[in-house]
């Protein structure tokens, strides 16, 4: 265990709204051990950036636990599948498909006049995009979302709830079945998918399975939450929505600011490989460290009025997608899907869209992964 000072949290309150607690940590104990989570948390942007780049000490390779057992190591395989989701690959191959699948979702949605955009738009668009990118076009987007959430719940099951673990194991078993079915029935449309690229590389099938699962666990919720949350943020800041619509700032600016303000991926776990001292704190081998990206993106040292949503903000210092070798391989795909496609097309197709004030109020949940539970809306039908 590290020598960082202890900082106790109410886990339920932390999940409901982590930002006031993270602000206290930054002010009082920017590196602290949280007994309720069994981990040392880093909350300052510059500390997180430095440790994220120090892969010799702060490793993303799990040594055990449910994540290690079901998903395994993935750093080596990143170099195999990265060309399939690089910025050039996204532009050449996936961007057009993102437009097509988003339009199909909107074709079904627009005539309804009202919907919860978490369930009926963001989940569908994110899931359909992840289906084509992974190659698992033999499943539904609902299954993709269900399995992703079950795995996220499983690997963040710090209290050891057996029901949560059971759902996680069932999800990974279902993904294995879907992979087997797709490998037995390949098609030309999936020839450039992550599954096809990894199989063609000659990687062992257990590594292929592990990395598809890892991709699903993070690749569904981040764009889903950014789409729904980004729409909500713009609807609740109409002056800023007008600025985007009038071209004063871009849809990408809106996407980047939302992900800074409410980080869809708020934390990255790291395992300490060897004894290490950092900022006066001694770490032991196998210590669990949480890099709190959601806190880094509201660090007062880098962001004025950090708790405010401002699409004109300079977000170059944000750590939304990590840093260094751990930088999210799917960043280009997420920017394309959300910033270039899902946000602008929703506002273009759903005329006069607004929050439905007669429905259940919008609420958010989560500190490891954070997003809206619901975004009820109405609009003028065609």
Secondary structure, DSSP 8 states (H G I E B T S, - for coil): ----EE----HHHHHH--HHHHHHHHHH-SEEEETTTTEEEE-SHHHHHHHHH-TTTEE-S--SHHHHHHT---HHHHHHHHHHHSHHHIIIIIHHHHHHHHHHHHHHHHTTSEEEHIIIIIHHHHHHHHHHHHT-TTS-HHHHHHHHHHHHHHHT-TT--HHHHHHHHHHHHHHHHHHHHHHHT--GGGTTSHHHHHHHTT--HHHHHHHHHHHHHHHTHHHHHHHHHHHHHHHT-HHHHHHHHTTSS-HHHHHHHHHHHT-SB--EEEEE-S-EEETTEEE-TT-EEEE-HHHHTT-TTT-TTTTS--TTS--TT--TT--GGGS-TTHHHHIIIIIIIIHHHHHHHSEEEEE-TTS----EE-SSB-EES--EEEEE--
